[in-house]
Amino acid sequence: MRRTWTAFAVAVATAAAVATVGGAQAEPRTKTPKAPTWGVAQTNTLPGEDGIKAITVAPTGSTWAAGYQAVSGHSVPLVQHLLSGKWTTVKSPSSTLGEISALSASSSKSVWAFGTTDPGTFAARWNGTSWTRSTMSTAYYYIQDASALSASNVWAVGGDQTKTSFHWTGSSWKKVALPGSARSIAGVSSTHVYAGGTYKGQPAVMHWTGSAWKVAATPKFTLPQADAMGAIDDIYAPSASNVWASGGVDWSCGEDGDSTCTQPVLLHWNGKKWSSMTFPEGYGAFNKITGDGGLGVWLLRGGWDPQLTHVVGGSVTNVTAPRPSGYDINLTTLANQTSTVWAGGTAFPEGDPDDPTGNGLYLRTG
């Protein structure tokens, strides 16, 4: 049975009134810019079940997506490429591997996919003609995010279970210790790579300076109770002076403490200092973030019954993600392609049947 998250309610009559920036309430604008509308761009019609886990846009504009497809009861890699406005299935890494959990491209001839196999953790690189597999570790790491700066400079992180990052130097993968655990990573250059996760219970950003990881001096959040835990789930870094980090603080709530409440958080680095923005409590953190093609960002909150949140300056607009008629959706990824923003995930038949068959799903705005 899939869990459905209740869509969080935010009064956005002025669309800025409830968010706070840097600990102070944001000034409402007299006229709030209207957020672009979202629509269903494509639902896959592949045999069996499939789903989209990651979308990446190379600096050249080459756009890719990856996830899984069920074949004979097993999940195998699925890779799709945006060609003439349509997501088209292309050659994937070996079918002996499992689903692709992370994806990053520095060009159309340097696309990196990550996942797990038995035993170990793999990376596979598309060079424009074929996939070449490399072993990152003989141990199991679920790679949650990756950032390919070039064919010889790639970073990846493995989530809450490890304080380890992985660095491809052009010939092999090296493990590099992190101060805390990391769920996300984004690179700008060889001396500016940012990992997001948890450090001492707080949402944390860690900065690779070219020689070591350092914990960034981000604002601290007041934790509502002793068991509260904060984390940065995703990072968007268009430049070294414009870095965004999204996530949330979780804690036990409800009459018996058997529910989880979350306050979503947003951090921004402007090249001189970090500022913070908090949002109303509810279910689910901001688990993905990307640019809107201008001065703002889009955030994804929740997987099931997801909300898409648009932030420009102090203005906040929330949009319920559209879904194909007769389907529930689970969104897992966001990516910016110049003025277009893509969201990806899976559409399942409405009503949660016992044996649902999912189809890869793409939403777009712009």
Secondary structure, 3 states (H helix, E strand, C coil): CCCCCCCCCCCCCCCCCCCEECCEECCCCCCCCCCCCCEEEEECCCCCCEEEEEEEECCCCCEEEEEEEEECCEEEEEEEEEECCEEEEECCCCCCCCCEEEEEEEECCEEEEEEECCCCEEEEEECCCCEEEEEEECCCCCCCEEEEEECCEEEEECECCCCEEEEECCCCEEEEECCCEEEEEEEEECCEEEEEEEECCEEEEEEECCCCEEECCCCCCCCCCCCCEEEEEEEEEEECCEEEEEEEEEEEECCCCCEEEEEEEEEEECCCCEEEEECCCECCCEEEEEECCCCCEEEEECCECCEEEEEECCEEEEEECCCCCCEEEEEEEEEEECCEEEEEEEEEECCCCCCCCCEEEEEEEC
